[in-house]
Amino acid sequence: MDALLLAATALVLLGLGALPRLVRGPTVGDRVVAVNALGTTTVVVIALVAAALEEPGFLDVALVYALLNFLLSIGLAKFAVERGGVL
Amino acid sequence: MRPGGVLAAGLAVGSVAFTLVAVVGLYRLPDLYARAHATSKADTLGALLGLGAAGVALGGEGGVKLALLAVFLLATAPTAAHAVVRAAHDQGIEPWTRGDGRARDPDAEPGTGPERESDGGADG
């Protein structure tokens, strides 16, 4: 389906739009938020490509990517505070 | 194009629109708290719409996995934003407010505010 691939392309470009925030920061939290937004966009891109190519197997990749994205945010948030109780 | 193709295309357009809102917010808002606020809501809604588009287009076997993925994202994206913001607050980063004299520069260093009371006592 062309519409889904077109939407996936637009989401990739929007994900690239989050990169300036990742580079400039200025705090660690800003970078983590930017990476989190980029990761969420990547999950949607993988799902849209899976639907466009009619390959349901790609959805496992998206699921694992979402899991790693969540763990990255929690890990970095815990790492940033010494006593570690962020949840 | 399948019967659900128009619906899938509409959902995909909505997904792109909300993600655009999230990215603009990430780029333009003045501090970490406002940025986390923008991305944790607009980006989550954009992701759910995008997964819905994929589910409508794929149907059947992929639908269950996509529903699982949507529930997972709906639970974890706000949780991650909460954890990051709380870590920043524990580090003493003050939220930007209109009257505190700092310029509304999206790339300015955040103030750390007045020193928090230390657990050592005042005497000594």
N, CA and C atoms of all chains as a GROMACS GRO file, in nm:
protein
  633
    1MET      N    1   0.084  -0.121   0.000
    1MET     CA    2   0.000   0.000   0.000
    1MET      C    3   0.087   0.125   0.000
    2ASP      N    4   0.062   0.211  -0.095
    2ASP     CA    5   0.148   0.328  -0.107
    2ASP      C    6   0.126   0.427   0.006
    3ALA      N    7   0.000   0.440   0.052
    3ALA     CA    8  -0.028   0.540   0.156
    3ALA      C    9   0.049   0.509   0.283
    4LEU      N   10   0.059   0.380   0.317
    4LEU     CA   11   0.130   0.345   0.441
    4LEU      C   12   0.279   0.371   0.428
    5LEU      N   13   0.335   0.339   0.312
    5LEU     CA   14   0.478   0.366   0.293
    5LEU      C   15   0.506   0.515   0.294
    6LEU      N   16   0.412   0.592   0.238
    6LEU     CA   17   0.427   0.738   0.238
    6LEU      C   18   0.425   0.791   0.382
    7ALA      N   19   0.332   0.739   0.463
    7ALA     CA   20   0.325   0.781   0.604
    7ALA      C   21   0.452   0.741   0.678
    8ALA      N   22   0.504   0.621   0.647
    8ALA     CA   23   0.628   0.578   0.712
    8ALA      C   24   0.743   0.670   0.676
    9THR      N   25   0.748   0.712   0.548
    9THR     CA   26   0.853   0.806   0.507
    9THR      C   27   0.842   0.939   0.582
   10ALA      N   28   0.718   0.989   0.593
   10ALA     CA   29   0.698   1.115   0.666
   10ALA      C   30   0.740   1.101   0.811
   11LEU      N   31   0.711   0.984   0.872
   11LEU     CA   32   0.749   0.965   1.013
   11LEU      C   33   0.900   0.957   1.029
   12VAL      N   34   0.968   0.897   0.930
   12VAL     CA   35   1.115   0.894   0.937
   12VAL      C   36   1.170   1.036   0.934
   13LEU      N   37   1.114   1.120   0.845
   13LEU     CA   38   1.162   1.258   0.836
   13LEU      C   39   1.134   1.332   0.968
   14LEU      N   40   1.016   1.307   1.027
   14LEU     CA   41   0.985   1.372   1.155
   14LEU      C   42   1.079   1.324   1.265
   15GLY      N   43   1.114   1.195   1.261
   15GLY     CA   44   1.211   1.144   1.358
   15GLY      C   45   1.345   1.213   1.345
   16LEU      N   46   1.386   1.238   1.221
   16LEU     CA   47   1.511   1.314   1.200
   16LEU      C   48   1.497   1.455   1.257
   17GLY      N   49   1.374   1.509   1.256
   17GLY     CA   50   1.352   1.642   1.314
   17GLY      C   51   1.377   1.647   1.463
   18ALA      N   52   1.375   1.531   1.532
   18ALA     CA   53   1.402   1.530   1.676
   18ALA      C   54   1.551   1.531   1.705
   19LEU      N   55   1.634   1.512   1.603
   19LEU     CA   56   1.779   1.502   1.627
   19LEU      C   57   1.843   1.630   1.679
   20PRO      N   58   1.804   1.751   1.633
   20PRO     CA   59   1.866   1.871   1.689
   20PRO      C   60   1.851   1.880   1.841
   21ARG      N   61   1.735   1.840   1.892
   21ARG     CA   62   1.717   1.841   2.038
   21ARG      C   63   1.810   1.741   2.105
   22LEU      N   64   1.832   1.631   2.038
   22LEU     CA   65   1.923   1.528   2.091
   22LEU      C   66   2.066   1.581   2.099
   23VAL      N   67   2.107   1.661   1.999
   23VAL     CA   68   2.244   1.711   1.998
   23VAL      C   69   2.260   1.826   2.097
   24ARG      N   70   2.162   1.918   2.102
   24ARG     CA   71   2.180   2.039   2.182
   24ARG      C   72   2.151   2.018   2.329
   25GLY      N   73   2.070   1.924   2.363
   25GLY     CA   74   2.034   1.904   2.504
   25GLY      C   75   1.938   2.009   2.555
   26PRO      N   76   1.972   2.095   2.652
   26PRO     CA   77   2.102   2.103   2.718
   26PRO      C   78   2.119   2.010   2.837
   27THR      N   79   2.016   1.944   2.885
   27THR     CA   80   2.036   1.851   2.997
   27THR      C   81   2.022   1.708   2.949
   28VAL      N   82   2.060   1.615   3.036
   28VAL     CA   83   2.047   1.473   3.002
   28VAL      C   84   1.900   1.438   2.978
   29GLY      N   85   1.811   1.498   3.060
   29GLY     CA   86   1.669   1.467   3.046
   29GLY      C   87   1.615   1.504   2.909
   30ASP      N   88   1.660   1.619   2.855
   30ASP     CA   89   1.615   1.658   2.721
   30ASP      C   90   1.654   1.553   2.618
   31ARG      N   91   1.776   1.502   2.633
   31ARG     CA   92   1.823   1.401   2.537
   31ARG      C   93   1.745   1.272   2.550
   32VAL      N   94   1.715   1.234   2.676
   32VAL     CA   95   1.639   1.110   2.695
   32VAL      C   96   1.499   1.125   2.636
   33VAL      N   97   1.436   1.242   2.656
   33VAL     CA   98   1.303   1.264   2.599
   33VAL      C   99   1.308   1.258   2.447
   34ALA      N  100   1.413   1.316   2.388
   34ALA     CA  101   1.426   1.313   2.242
   34ALA      C  102   1.445   1.171   2.191
   35VAL      N  103   1.530   1.092   2.261
   35VAL     CA  104   1.552   0.954   2.218
   35VAL      C  105   1.424   0.873   2.231
   36ASN      N  106   1.348   0.902   2.338
   36ASN     CA  107   1.223   0.830   2.358
   36ASN      C  108   1.123   0.858   2.246
   37ALA      N  109   1.112   0.986   2.209
   37ALA     CA  110   1.021   1.022   2.100
   37ALA      C  111   1.066   0.957   1.969
   38LEU      N  112   1.198   0.957   1.946
   38LEU     CA  113   1.254   0.896   1.824
   38LEU      C  114   1.224   0.746   1.821
   39GLY      N  115   1.238   0.681   1.939
   39GLY     CA  116   1.213   0.537   1.945
   39GLY      C  117   1.067   0.503   1.921
   40THR      N  118   0.977   0.584   1.978
   40THR     CA  119   0.834   0.560   1.955
   40THR      C  120   0.801   0.573   1.807
   41THR      N  121   0.860   0.678   1.743
   41THR     CA  122   0.837   0.696   1.599
   41THR      C  123   0.890   0.577   1.521
   42THR      N  124   1.006   0.523   1.564
   42THR     CA  125   1.063   0.408   1.494
   42THR      C  126   0.972   0.286   1.503
   43VAL      N  127   0.912   0.266   1.621
   43VAL     CA  128   0.820   0.152   1.637
   43VAL      C  129   0.704   0.164   1.539
   44VAL      N  130   0.649   0.285   1.525
   44VAL     CA  131   0.536   0.304   1.433
   44VAL      C  132   0.581   0.282   1.289
   45VAL      N  133   0.704   0.328   1.257
   45VAL     CA  134   0.754   0.308   1.121
   45VAL      C  135   0.765   0.158   1.090
   46ILE      N  136   0.818   0.081   1.186
   46ILE     CA  137   0.832  -0.063   1.164
   46ILE      C  138   0.695  -0.127   1.143
   47ALA      N  139   0.596  -0.084   1.225
   47ALA     CA  140   0.461  -0.142   1.212
   47ALA      C  141   0.400  -0.106   1.077
   48LEU      N  142   0.420   0.019   1.033
   48LEU     CA  143   0.363   0.060   0.903
   48LEU      C  144   0.429  -0.015   0.788
   49VAL      N  145   0.561  -0.036   0.798
   49VAL     CA  146   0.630  -0.111   0.692
   49VAL      C  147   0.582  -0.256   0.691
   50ALA      N  148   0.561  -0.313   0.812
   50ALA     CA  149   0.509  -0.449   0.819
   50ALA      C  150   0.374  -0.459   0.751
   51ALA      N  151   0.288  -0.358   0.772
   51ALA     CA  152   0.156  -0.361   0.710
   51ALA      C  153   0.165  -0.340   0.559
   52ALA      N  154   0.256  -0.251   0.518
   52ALA     CA  155   0.266  -0.219   0.375
   52ALA      C  156   0.320  -0.338   0.296
   53LEU      N  157   0.418  -0.409   0.356
   53LEU     CA  158   0.476  -0.523   0.286
   53LEU      C  159   0.402  -0.652   0.318
   54GLU      N  160   0.299  -0.645   0.405
   54GLU     CA  161   0.222  -0.762   0.446
   54GLU      C  162   0.313  -0.870   0.503
   55GLU      N  163   0.399  -0.828   0.595
   55GLU     CA  164   0.489  -0.921   0.664
   55GLU      C  165   0.463  -0.911   0.813
   56PRO      N  166   0.372  -0.992   0.868
   56PRO     CA  167   0.342  -0.979   1.011
   56PRO      C  168   0.461  -1.012   1.100
   57GLY      N  169   0.563  -1.078   1.048
   57GLY     CA  170   0.680  -1.110   1.128
   57GLY      C  171   0.756  -0.989   1.175
   58PHE      N  172   0.745  -0.878   1.100
   58PHE     CA  173   0.816  -0.756   1.140
   58PHE      C  174   0.762  -0.700   1.272
   59LEU      N  175   0.638  -0.741   1.307
   59LEU     CA  176   0.579  -0.684   1.429
   59LEU      C  177   0.653  -0.729   1.554
   60ASP      N  178   0.716  -0.848   1.549
   60ASP     CA  179   0.797  -0.892   1.663
   60ASP      C  180   0.912  -0.796   1.685
   61VAL      N  181   0.973  -0.751   1.575
   61VAL     CA  182   1.082  -0.654   1.586
   61VAL      C  183   1.032  -0.526   1.653
   62ALA      N  184   0.912  -0.480   1.612
   62ALA     CA  185   0.857  -0.357   1.670
   62ALA      C  186   0.831  -0.375   1.819
   63LEU      N  187   0.782  -0.493   1.857
   63LEU     CA  188   0.752  -0.520   1.998
   63LEU      C  189   0.880  -0.514   2.083
   64VAL      N  190   0.986  -0.580   2.034
   64VAL     CA  191   1.112  -0.580   2.108
   64VAL      C  192   1.171  -0.439   2.112
   65TYR      N  193   1.155  -0.364   2.002
   65TYR     CA  194   1.209  -0.228   1.999
   65TYR      C  195   1.138  -0.140   2.102
   66ALA      N  196   1.006  -0.157   2.114
   66ALA     CA  197   0.931  -0.079   2.212
   66ALA      C  198   0.977  -0.112   2.354
   67LEU      N  199   1.001  -0.242   2.378
   67LEU     CA  200   1.048  -0.285   2.510
   67LEU      C  201   1.183  -0.223   2.542
   68LEU      N  202   1.278  -0.228   2.447
   68LEU     CA  203   1.411  -0.172   2.470
   68LEU      C  204   1.405  -0.021   2.490
   69ASN      N  205   1.315   0.044   2.416
   69ASN     CA  206   1.300   0.188   2.428
   69ASN      C  207   1.257   0.226   2.569
   70PHE      N  208   1.161   0.152   2.622
   70PHE     CA  209   1.113   0.177   2.758
   70PHE      C  210   1.224   0.154   2.860
   71LEU      N  211   1.297   0.042   2.843
   71LEU     CA  212   1.404   0.011   2.938
   71LEU      C  213   1.514   0.115   2.934
   72LEU      N  214   1.541   0.170   2.814
   72LEU     CA  215   1.643   0.273   2.801
   72LEU      C  216   1.605   0.396   2.883
   73SER      N  217   1.480   0.439   2.869
   73SER     CA  218   1.437   0.559   2.942
   73SER      C  219   1.444   0.538   3.092
   74ILE      N  220   1.391   0.424   3.138
   74ILE     CA  221   1.391   0.398   3.282
   74ILE      C  222   1.534   0.387   3.334
   75GLY      N  223   1.619   0.318   3.256
   75GLY     CA  224   1.757   0.300   3.299
   75GLY      C  225   1.831   0.431   3.310
   76LEU      N  226   1.816   0.516   3.209
   76LEU     CA  227   1.887   0.644   3.214
   76LEU      C  228   1.831   0.734   3.323
   77ALA      N  229   1.699   0.728   3.346
   77ALA     CA  230   1.641   0.808   3.453
   77ALA      C  231   1.694   0.763   3.589
   78LYS      N  232   1.706   0.633   3.607
   78LYS     CA  233   1.761   0.580   3.732
   78LYS      C  234   1.908   0.616   3.746
   79PHE      N  235   1.978   0.611   3.634
   79PHE     CA  236   2.122   0.640   3.637
   79PHE      C  237   2.148   0.786   3.672
   80ALA      N  238   2.054   0.875   3.634
   80ALA     CA  239   2.076   1.018   3.654
   80ALA      C  240   2.057   1.059   3.800
   81VAL      N  241   1.982   0.982   3.876
   81VAL     CA  242   1.962   1.018   4.018
   81VAL      C  243   2.036   0.917   4.103
   82GLU      N  244   2.101   0.965   4.207
   82GLU     CA  245   2.186   0.875   4.282
   82GLU      C  246   2.107   0.773   4.361
   83ARG      N  247   2.000   0.819   4.426
   83ARG     CA  248   1.932   0.721   4.510
   83ARG      C  249   1.838   0.632   4.430
   84GLY      N  250   1.808   0.669   4.306
   84GLY     CA  251   1.749   0.573   4.215
   84GLY      C  252   1.600   0.551   4.222
   85GLY      N  253   1.529   0.616   4.312
   85GLY     CA  254   1.385   0.589   4.321
   85GLY      C  255   1.305   0.679   4.228
   86VAL      N  256   1.299   0.647   4.102
   86VAL     CA  257   1.232   0.736   4.008
   86VAL      C  258   1.091   0.690   3.977
   87LEU      N  259   1.052   0.569   4.013
   87LEU     CA  260   0.915   0.527   3.980
   87LEU      C  261   0.826   0.533   4.103
   88MET      N  262  -0.642  -0.181  -0.375
   88MET     CA  263  -0.651  -0.138  -0.235
   88MET      C  264  -0.763  -0.212  -0.165
   89ARG      N  265  -0.734  -0.257  -0.045
   89ARG     CA  266  -0.835  -0.332   0.032
   89ARG      C  267  -0.950  -0.240   0.073
   90PRO      N  268  -1.061  -0.298   0.119
   90PRO     CA  269  -1.173  -0.214   0.162
   90PRO      C  270  -1.136  -0.116   0.272
   91GLY      N  271  -1.048  -0.157   0.364
   91GLY     CA  272  -1.011  -0.067   0.474
   91GLY      C  273  -0.902   0.030   0.438
   92GLY      N  274  -0.866   0.036   0.308
   92GLY     CA  275  -0.752   0.117   0.270
   92GLY      C  276  -0.770   0.264   0.300
   93VAL      N  277  -0.891   0.316   0.275
   93VAL     CA  278  -0.915   0.458   0.299
   93VAL      C  279  -0.905   0.489   0.448
   94LEU      N  280  -0.963   0.401   0.530
   94LEU     CA  281  -0.956   0.419   0.676
   94LEU      C  282  -0.811   0.414   0.723
   95ALA      N  283  -0.734   0.318   0.670
   95ALA     CA  284  -0.593   0.307   0.709
   95ALA      C  285  -0.517   0.432   0.670
   96ALA      N  286  -0.545   0.484   0.549
   96ALA     CA  287  -0.474   0.604   0.505
   96ALA      C  288  -0.510   0.723   0.594
   97GLY      N  289  -0.638   0.734   0.633
   97GLY     CA  290  -0.678   0.844   0.721
   97GLY      C  291  -0.610   0.836   0.856
   98LEU      N  292  -0.604   0.715   0.913
   98LEU     CA  293  -0.536   0.698   1.042
   98LEU      C  294  -0.388   0.731   1.030
   99ALA      N  295  -0.326   0.692   0.918
   99ALA     CA  296  -0.183   0.722   0.900
   99ALA      C  297  -0.160   0.871   0.890
  100VAL      N  298  -0.251   0.943   0.822
  100VAL     CA  299  -0.237   1.089   0.814
  100VAL      C  300  -0.249   1.152   0.952
  101GLY      N  301  -0.344   1.102   1.034
  101GLY     CA  302  -0.357   1.152   1.171
  101GLY      C  303  -0.232   1.125   1.252
  102SER      N  304  -0.173   1.007   1.234
  102SER     CA  305  -0.050   0.972   1.304
  102SER      C  306   0.062   1.070   1.271
  103VAL      N  307   0.077   1.099   1.141
  103VAL     CA  308   0.183   1.192   1.100
  103VAL      C  309   0.157   1.331   1.158
  104ALA      N  310   0.029   1.373   1.159
  104ALA     CA  311  -0.003   1.507   1.210
  104ALA      C  312   0.031   1.518   1.357
  105PHE      N  313  -0.006   1.420   1.439
  105PHE     CA  314   0.021   1.430   1.583
  105PHE      C  315   0.169   1.418   1.612
  106THR      N  316   0.241   1.335   1.533
  106THR     CA  317   0.385   1.327   1.553
  106THR      C  318   0.452   1.460   1.516
  107LEU      N  319   0.398   1.527   1.414
  107LEU     CA  320   0.450   1.660   1.380
  107LEU      C  321   0.432   1.757   1.497
  108VAL      N  322   0.315   1.751   1.561
  108VAL     CA  323   0.292   1.835   1.679
  108VAL      C  324   0.395   1.805   1.787
  109ALA      N  325   0.422   1.676   1.810
  109ALA     CA  326   0.518   1.638   1.914
  109ALA      C  327   0.658   1.689   1.882
  110VAL      N  328   0.698   1.678   1.755
  110VAL     CA  329   0.834   1.720   1.719
  110VAL      C  330   0.848   1.872   1.729
  111VAL      N  331   0.744   1.944   1.685
  111VAL     CA  332   0.749   2.090   1.698
  111VAL      C  333   0.758   2.129   1.846
  112GLY      N  334   0.681   2.060   1.932
  112GLY     CA  335   0.687   2.087   2.074
  112GLY      C  336   0.824   2.057   2.130
  113LEU      N  337   0.883   1.945   2.087
  113LEU     CA  338   1.017   1.908   2.134
  113LEU      C  339   1.120   2.013   2.096
  114TYR      N  340   1.098   2.075   1.980
  114TYR     CA  341   1.196   2.169   1.930
  114TYR      C  342   1.178   2.308   1.988
  115ARG      N  343   1.054   2.351   2.014
  115ARG     CA  344   1.026   2.491   2.044
  115ARG      C  345   1.002   2.520   2.191
  116LEU      N  346   0.961   2.423   2.270
  116LEU     CA  347   0.919   2.454   2.407
  116LEU      C  348   1.041   2.484   2.495
  117PRO      N  349   1.020   2.562   2.602
  117PRO     CA  350   1.135   2.621   2.671
  117PRO      C  351   1.215   2.528   2.760
  118ASP      N  352   1.158   2.427   2.821
  118ASP     CA  353   1.242   2.344   2.908
  118ASP      C  354   1.199   2.198   2.906
  119LEU      N  355   1.273   2.117   2.980
  119LEU     CA  356   1.254   1.971   2.978
  119LEU      C  357   1.111   1.931   3.013
  120TYR      N  358   1.052   1.999   3.113
  120TYR     CA  359   0.920   1.956   3.159
  120TYR      C  360   0.815   1.978   3.050
  121ALA      N  361   0.823   2.094   2.982
  121ALA     CA  362   0.728   2.122   2.874
  121ALA      C  363   0.748   2.026   2.758
  122ARG      N  364   0.875   1.993   2.731
  122ARG     CA  365   0.902   1.901   2.620
  122ARG      C  366   0.851   1.761   2.650
  123ALA      N  367   0.873   1.715   2.773
  123ALA     CA  368   0.821   1.582   2.808
  123ALA      C  369   0.669   1.582   2.803
  124HIS      N  370   0.608   1.694   2.842
  124HIS     CA  371   0.463   1.708   2.835
  124HIS      C  372   0.414   1.695   2.690
  125ALA      N  373   0.485   1.760   2.598
  125ALA     CA  374   0.443   1.757   2.458
  125ALA      C  375   0.460   1.617   2.399
  126THR      N  376   0.578   1.556   2.422
  126THR     CA  377   0.603   1.428   2.355
  126THR      C  378   0.523   1.315   2.419
  127SER      N  379   0.504   1.320   2.552
  127SER     CA  380   0.439   1.204   2.614
  127SER      C  381   0.293   1.196   2.572
  128LYS      N  382   0.231   1.305   2.537
  128LYS     CA  383   0.090   1.296   2.493
  128LYS      C  384   0.076   1.292   2.341
  129ALA      N  385   0.132   1.389   2.272
  129ALA     CA  386   0.111   1.395   2.127
  129ALA      C  387   0.177   1.277   2.058
  130ASP      N  388   0.297   1.239   2.105
  130ASP     CA  389   0.367   1.128   2.040
  130ASP      C  390   0.295   0.996   2.066
  131THR      N  391   0.241   0.980   2.190
  131THR     CA  392   0.168   0.856   2.219
  131THR      C  393   0.043   0.844   2.132
  132LEU      N  394  -0.030   0.956   2.118
  132LEU     CA  395  -0.150   0.952   2.035
  132LEU      C  396  -0.114   0.926   1.889
  133GLY      N  397  -0.007   0.989   1.842
  133GLY     CA  398   0.037   0.963   1.705
  133GLY      C  399   0.075   0.818   1.684
  134ALA      N  400   0.143   0.759   1.784
  134ALA     CA  401   0.183   0.619   1.772
  134ALA      C  402   0.061   0.528   1.771
  135LEU      N  403  -0.038   0.558   1.856
  135LEU     CA  404  -0.158   0.473   1.859
  135LEU      C  405  -0.232   0.480   1.726
  136LEU      N  406  -0.242   0.601   1.668
  136LEU     CA  407  -0.310   0.614   1.539
  136LEU      C  408  -0.234   0.537   1.430
  137GLY      N  409  -0.100   0.545   1.434
  137GLY     CA  410  -0.020   0.474   1.336
  137GLY      C  411  -0.035   0.323   1.349
  138LEU      N  412  -0.036   0.273   1.473
  138LEU     CA  413  -0.056   0.129   1.493
  138LEU      C  414  -0.196   0.088   1.449
  139GLY      N  415  -0.293   0.179   1.469
  139GLY     CA  416  -0.429   0.150   1.422
  139GLY      C  417  -0.433   0.140   1.270
  140ALA      N  418  -0.361   0.229   1.203
  140ALA     CA  419  -0.355   0.223   1.056
  140ALA      C  420  -0.295   0.091   1.011
  141ALA      N  421  -0.185   0.050   1.076
  141ALA     CA  422  -0.123  -0.077   1.039
  141ALA      C  423  -0.217  -0.194   1.066
  142GLY      N  424  -0.292  -0.187   1.178
  142GLY     CA  425  -0.384  -0.295   1.212
  142GLY      C  426  -0.497  -0.306   1.113
  143VAL      N  427  -0.552  -0.191   1.070
  143VAL     CA  428  -0.661  -0.194   0.971
  143VAL      C  429  -0.611  -0.251   0.839
  144ALA      N  430  -0.489  -0.211   0.800
  144ALA     CA  431  -0.436  -0.257   0.672
  144ALA      C  432  -0.398  -0.404   0.676
  145LEU      N  433  -0.345  -0.448   0.791
  145LEU     CA  434  -0.295  -0.585   0.801
  145LEU      C  435  -0.408  -0.682   0.834
  146GLY      N  436  -0.488  -0.646   0.936
  146GLY     CA  437  -0.600  -0.730   0.976
  146GLY      C  438  -0.557  -0.866   1.027
  147GLY      N  439  -0.649  -0.942   1.082
  147GLY     CA  440  -0.625  -1.081   1.115
  147GLY      C  441  -0.508  -1.108   1.206
  148GLU      N  442  -0.408  -1.181   1.154
  148GLU     CA  443  -0.303  -1.234   1.239
  148GLU      C  444  -0.217  -1.125   1.303
  149GLY      N  445  -0.189  -1.020   1.229
  149GLY     CA  446  -0.108  -0.913   1.286
  149GLY      C  447  -0.186  -0.826   1.383
  150GLY      N  448  -0.318  -0.831   1.376
  150GLY     CA  449  -0.399  -0.742   1.459
  150GLY      C  450  -0.378  -0.764   1.608
  151VAL      N  451  -0.362  -0.890   1.649
  151VAL     CA  452  -0.345  -0.919   1.791
  151VAL      C  453  -0.214  -0.860   1.841
  152LYS      N  454  -0.107  -0.883   1.762
  152LYS     CA  455   0.024  -0.830   1.802
  152LYS      C  456   0.021  -0.678   1.806
  153LEU      N  457  -0.048  -0.617   1.709
  153LEU     CA  458  -0.055  -0.471   1.707
  153LEU      C  459  -0.134  -0.418   1.825
  154ALA      N  460  -0.240  -0.489   1.864
  154ALA     CA  461  -0.316  -0.447   1.982
  154ALA      C  462  -0.229  -0.457   2.107
  155LEU      N  463  -0.151  -0.564   2.116
  155LEU     CA  464  -0.058  -0.580   2.229
  155LEU      C  465   0.042  -0.466   2.232
  156LEU      N  466   0.096  -0.434   2.115
  156LEU     CA  467   0.193  -0.325   2.104
  156LEU      C  468   0.130  -0.192   2.144
  157ALA      N  469   0.005  -0.170   2.103
  157ALA     CA  470  -0.063  -0.044   2.136
  157ALA      C  471  -0.083  -0.032   2.287
  158VAL      N  472  -0.128  -0.142   2.351
  158VAL     CA  473  -0.148  -0.139   2.496
  158VAL      C  474  -0.015  -0.115   2.567
  159PHE      N  475   0.091  -0.179   2.517
  159PHE     CA  476   0.223  -0.163   2.578
  159PHE      C  477   0.270  -0.018   2.567
  160LEU      N  478   0.255   0.039   2.448
  160LEU     CA  479   0.298   0.179   2.430
  160LEU      C  480   0.215   0.273   2.516
  161LEU      N  481   0.085   0.246   2.524
  161LEU     CA  482  -0.004   0.332   2.603
  161LEU      C  483   0.036   0.330   2.749
  162ALA      N  484   0.088   0.214   2.796
  162ALA     CA  485   0.128   0.205   2.936
  162ALA      C  486   0.267   0.262   2.960
  163THR      N  487   0.362   0.237   2.866
  163THR     CA  488   0.501   0.267   2.896
  163THR      C  489   0.542   0.410   2.860
  164ALA      N  490   0.484   0.470   2.756
  164ALA     CA  491   0.531   0.602   2.716
  164ALA      C  492   0.508   0.706   2.827
  165PRO      N  493   0.390   0.714   2.889
  165PRO     CA  494   0.375   0.809   2.999
  165PRO      C  495   0.460   0.772   3.121
  166THR      N  496   0.480   0.640   3.143
  166THR     CA  497   0.562   0.599   3.256
  166THR      C  498   0.706   0.644   3.239
  167ALA      N  499   0.759   0.626   3.118
  167ALA     CA  500   0.897   0.669   3.092
  167ALA      C  501   0.910   0.820   3.107
  168ALA      N  502   0.812   0.895   3.055
  168ALA     CA  503   0.818   1.041   3.068
  168ALA      C  504   0.813   1.082   3.215
  169HIS      N  505   0.729   1.014   3.293
  169HIS     CA  506   0.720   1.042   3.436
  169HIS      C  507   0.853   1.016   3.505
  170ALA      N  508   0.918   0.904   3.471
  170ALA     CA  509   1.044   0.871   3.536
  170ALA      C  510   1.152   0.974   3.502
  171VAL      N  511   1.158   1.014   3.374
  171VAL     CA  512   1.261   1.110   3.333
  171VAL      C  513   1.238   1.244   3.402
  172VAL      N  514   1.111   1.289   3.405
  172VAL     CA  515   1.081   1.419   3.465
  172VAL      C  516   1.108   1.416   3.614
  173ARG      N  517   1.075   1.304   3.678
  173ARG     CA  518   1.099   1.296   3.822
  173ARG      C  519   1.248   1.293   3.853
  174ALA      N  520   1.326   1.225   3.768
  174ALA     CA  521   1.471   1.226   3.787
  174ALA      C  522   1.525   1.368   3.772
  175ALA      N  523   1.474   1.442   3.674
  175ALA     CA  524   1.520   1.580   3.655
  175ALA      C  525   1.482   1.665   3.775
  176HIS      N  526   1.363   1.644   3.828
  176HIS     CA  527   1.319   1.721   3.945
  176HIS      C  528   1.406   1.689   4.066
  177ASP      N  529   1.443   1.563   4.083
  177ASP     CA  530   1.528   1.526   4.195
  177ASP      C  531   1.668   1.583   4.180
  178GLN      N  532   1.708   1.611   4.056
  178GLN     CA  533   1.839   1.674   4.036
  178GLN      C  534   1.834   1.823   4.065
  179GLY      N  535   1.716   1.877   4.088
  179GLY     CA  536   1.704   2.018   4.123
  179GLY      C  537   1.686   2.111   4.005
  180ILE      N  538   1.646   2.061   3.889
  180ILE     CA  539   1.622   2.148   3.774
  180ILE      C  540   1.487   2.216   3.791
  181GLU      N  541   1.490   2.350   3.791
  181GLU     CA  542   1.367   2.425   3.813
  181GLU      C  543   1.289   2.440   3.684
  182PRO      N  544   1.156   2.428   3.688
  182PRO     CA  545   1.077   2.453   3.567
  182PRO      C  546   1.085   2.599   3.524
  183TRP      N  547   1.080   2.622   3.392
  183TRP     CA  548   1.079   2.758   3.341
  183TRP      C  549   0.944   2.820   3.372
  184THR      N  550   0.945   2.945   3.423
  184THR     CA  551   0.820   3.020   3.438
  184THR      C  552   0.839   3.156   3.374
  185ARG      N  553   0.724   3.223   3.347
  185ARG     CA  554   0.731   3.348   3.272
  185ARG      C  555   0.804   3.458   3.348
  186GLY      N  556   0.791   3.458   3.481
  186GLY     CA  557   0.842   3.572   3.556
  186GLY      C  558   0.981   3.554   3.615
  187ASP      N  559   1.051   3.446   3.588
  187ASP     CA  560   1.174   3.424   3.665
  187ASP      C  561   1.297   3.484   3.600
  188GLY      N  562   1.278   3.564   3.495
  188GLY     CA  563   1.391   3.640   3.443
  188GLY      C  564   1.475   3.567   3.341
  189ARG      N  565   1.460   3.437   3.330
  189ARG     CA  566   1.537   3.368   3.228
  189ARG      C  567   1.473   3.392   3.092
  190ALA      N  568   1.554   3.401   2.990
  190ALA     CA  569   1.501   3.422   2.855
  190ALA      C  570   1.428   3.297   2.809
  191ARG      N  571   1.329   3.318   2.721
  191ARG     CA  572   1.258   3.203   2.669
  191ARG      C  573   1.338   3.146   2.552
  192ASP      N  574   1.456   3.096   2.582
  192ASP     CA  575   1.543   3.041   2.480
  192ASP      C  576   1.539   2.888   2.492
  193PRO      N  577   1.495   2.819   2.388
  193PRO     CA  578   1.482   2.673   2.400
  193PRO      C  579   1.614   2.603   2.428
  194ASP      N  580   1.726   2.667   2.398
  194ASP     CA  581   1.854   2.599   2.419
  194ASP      C  582   1.929   2.649   2.541
  195ALA      N  583   1.863   2.734   2.625
  195ALA     CA  584   1.933   2.788   2.741
  195ALA      C  585   1.952   2.680   2.846
  196GLU      N  586   2.057   2.692   2.923
  196GLU     CA  587   2.079   2.601   3.035
  196GLU      C  588   1.971   2.624   3.140
  197PRO      N  589   1.915   2.520   3.200
  197PRO     CA  590   1.815   2.541   3.304
  197PRO      C  591   1.879   2.590   3.433
  198GLY      N  592   1.805   2.669   3.509
  198GLY     CA  593   1.854   2.710   3.640
  198GLY      C  594   1.840   2.596   3.737
  199THR      N  595   1.923   2.596   3.839
  199THR     CA  596   1.909   2.491   3.939
  199THR      C  597   1.833   2.540   4.061
  200GLY      N  598   1.796   2.668   4.062
  200GLY     CA  599   1.712   2.719   4.169
  200GLY      C  600   1.788   2.733   4.299
  201PRO      N  601   1.716   2.772   4.405
  201PRO     CA  602   1.782   2.785   4.534
  201PRO      C  603   1.827   2.648   4.585
  202GLU      N  604   1.930   2.650   4.664
  202GLU     CA  605   1.984   2.524   4.716
  202GLU      C  606   1.881   2.454   4.802
  203ARG      N  607   1.866   2.325   4.780
  203ARG     CA  608   1.772   2.251   4.862
  203ARG      C  609   1.828   2.235   5.003
  204GLU      N  610   1.739   2.220   5.100
  204GLU     CA  611   1.789   2.208   5.237
  204GLU      C  612   1.864   2.078   5.252
  205SER      N  613   1.984   2.088   5.301
  205SER     CA  614   2.066   1.968   5.313
  205SER      C  615   2.026   1.892   5.439
  206ASP      N  616   2.064   1.765   5.437
  206ASP     CA  617   2.023   1.684   5.552
  206ASP      C  618   2.120   1.697   5.668
  207GLY      N  619   2.222   1.781   5.654
  207GLY     CA  620   2.315   1.810   5.765
  207GLY      C  621   2.255   1.908   5.866
  208GLY      N  622   2.229   1.963   5.935
  208GLY     CA  623   2.155   2.060   6.015
  208GLY      C  624   2.208   2.197   5.990
  209ALA      N  625   2.142   2.298   6.047
  209ALA     CA  626   2.182   2.436   6.021
  209ALA      C  627   2.296   2.478   6.113
  210ASP      N  628   2.314   2.412   6.226
  210ASP     CA  629   2.419   2.456   6.319
  210ASP      C  630   2.555   2.404   6.274
  211GLY      N  631   2.660   2.459   6.333
  211GLY     CA  632   2.791   2.407   6.299
  211GLY      C  633   2.877   2.515   6.249
   0.00000   0.00000   0.00000
